[in-house]
Amino acid sequence: MQVSKWGDSLAVRLPQTLVDQLGLKEGDELNVVAASNGVLEIETREQQRRRALDRMAERSWTLPEGYRFDRDEANER
């Protein structure tokens, strides 16, 4: 892949085989989660969300009986 100038930024065009492998479509967001020795590790927002949910599920937290989240109460200052 070649790095190209795109406005004030740099961009990399992804080969179609990689796009298909990752199941990407226009507008998807990717996060670089690791970079070393010229290798980038990326994940999609959906993969990031699933990873976070899996980590929360591993903790086996339970909510107190009758618990109800109140956004207004949580945001009070």
C-alpha positions as CSV (number, residue, x, y, z in Angstrom):
1,M,0.0,0.0,0.0
2,Q,1.2,3.5,-0.7
3,V,0.8,6.5,1.6
4,S,-0.7,9.4,-0.3
5,K,-1.5,13.1,0.5
6,W,-5.2,13.8,1.1
7,G,-5.7,17.5,1.9
8,D,-3.6,18.2,5.0
9,S,-3.5,14.5,6.0
10,L,-2.0,11.3,4.8
11,A,-4.1,8.4,3.6
12,V,-3.7,4.7,2.7
13,R,-5.9,2.9,0.1
14,L,-6.9,-0.5,1.3
15,P,-6.8,-3.4,-1.2
16,Q,-10.2,-4.9,-2.0
17,T,-9.2,-8.3,-0.5
18,L,-8.5,-6.6,2.8
19,V,-11.8,-4.7,2.6
20,D,-13.7,-7.9,2.0
21,Q,-11.8,-9.7,4.7
22,L,-12.7,-7.0,7.3
23,G,-16.2,-6.6,6.0
24,L,-15.7,-2.9,5.6
25,K,-18.0,-0.5,3.8
26,E,-17.8,3.2,3.1
27,G,-18.2,5.3,6.3
28,D,-16.9,2.6,8.6
29,E,-14.5,3.8,11.3
30,L,-11.3,1.9,12.1
31,N,-9.1,2.3,15.2
32,V,-5.4,1.6,15.2
33,V,-4.9,-0.3,18.4
34,A,-1.2,-1.2,18.0
35,A,1.7,-0.2,15.9
36,S,5.2,-1.6,16.0
37,N,7.9,-2.6,13.6
38,G,5.9,-1.3,10.6
39,V,2.8,-3.4,11.4
40,L,-0.5,-1.8,12.3
41,E,-3.2,-3.7,14.2
42,I,-6.7,-2.3,13.6
43,E,-10.2,-3.0,14.7
44,T,-13.6,-1.7,13.6
45,R,-15.9,0.1,15.9
46,E,-18.1,-3.0,16.1
47,Q,-15.1,-5.1,17.1
48,Q,-14.2,-2.6,19.7
49,R,-17.8,-2.6,21.1
50,R,-17.9,-6.4,21.2
51,R,-14.5,-6.6,22.9
52,A,-15.7,-4.1,25.6
53,L,-19.0,-6.1,26.1
54,D,-17.0,-9.3,26.4
55,R,-14.7,-7.8,29.0
56,M,-17.8,-6.6,31.0
57,A,-19.4,-10.0,30.8
58,E,-16.2,-11.7,32.1
59,R,-16.6,-9.7,35.3
60,S,-20.1,-11.3,36.0
61,W,-21.4,-8.1,37.6
62,T,-25.0,-8.1,38.8
63,L,-27.1,-5.1,39.5
64,P,-28.9,-4.6,42.8
65,E,-32.5,-5.7,42.8
66,G,-34.7,-2.9,41.6
67,Y,-31.8,-0.9,40.1
68,R,-32.9,1.7,37.5
69,F,-30.5,3.9,35.6
70,D,-31.5,7.6,35.6
71,R,-29.5,9.6,33.1
72,D,-30.6,12.9,34.5
73,E,-29.5,11.9,38.0
74,A,-26.2,10.5,36.7
75,N,-25.5,13.9,35.0
76,E,-26.4,16.1,37.9
77,R,-23.5,18.3,39.1
